[in-house]
Amino acid sequence: MPPTGLDHIHRNLTCVGERIASACKRSDRPATSVRLVAVTKYAPIETVQALYDLGVRDFGESRPQAIWDRKTQFPEDVRWHLIGPWQTNKVRKTAPLIGLAHSMDRWPLAELVSAESIRCGRVTRVLCEVKLTDDEDKHGFAPEELRGLYSRLAELPGIEVRGLMAMASLDGDREDCRRVFRGLRELRDELRKAHPDGPRLDDLSMGMSNDFEIAIEEGATLVRIGSLLFEEA
Ligand SMILES: *Cc1c(COP(=O)(O)O)cnc(C)c1O
């Protein structure tokens, strides 16, 4: 059990787990096909620790610096997910620390991550972030750009492209969310078909606190959930 004062973390985690399980059931998917990435970017270290004690091993941070700090404070079995912008001057220090980078959003970054990973003798797992909304402040490859670059990306020796990531528009309605998530899955299917010898692209990282059930119905394998886990309702 988490320490006193953190009971809500246990309740929230149980509730999120149940909602993931029912969304899987509704869409005829095994519950094990979706993994929760607990987004801890606003969470103090005690609540991250409480989640760890409850068995969570996948944590998402939007800033590389947060991973630098927190990596040393948790056991080796935590998988750190970088879900926010990755500045090129933070690649060297960050690449060796992460389990999966969800925010591979431009060619020069991919080349650099590949080169730095080779330099330290590893392969970095990445998802290509795709921009499927017209929000000015969203990052990601335009679908057309990704189609054009994809073979080169897939061949970079220091990265392993595991799949795709997208965010729905924050002010969109349910149908807008669904359109984005479905679009990401269709793009994945298309790339897979066009490159039968390329990466399998098994992972789709899509869905946050407000829209993860729709994302699961559309094929998400990783849901990135923050506020729902930490709210003290
Ligand atoms: C913050 C964040 C999340 C989690 O958002 P919540 O609405 O708090 O669940 C997921 N993905 C990304 C990229 C984020 O920056």
The ligand as a Gaussian input file, in Angstrom:
#p B3LYP/6-31G(d) Opt

LIG

0 1
 C        1.116000      15.533000     -20.534000
 C        1.077000      14.594000     -21.624000
 C        0.275000      13.455000     -21.553000
 C       -0.655000      13.155000     -20.380000
 O       -1.732000      14.032000     -20.383000
 P       -2.943000      13.873000     -19.347000
 O       -4.045000      14.612000     -20.007000
 O       -2.473000      14.488000     -18.083000
 O       -3.231000      12.435000     -19.221000
 C        0.328000      12.556000     -22.608000
 N        1.123000      12.762000     -23.677000
 C        1.904000      13.849000     -23.783000
 C        2.753000      14.016000     -24.997000
 C        1.903000      14.803000     -22.777000
 O        2.682000      15.887000     -22.904000

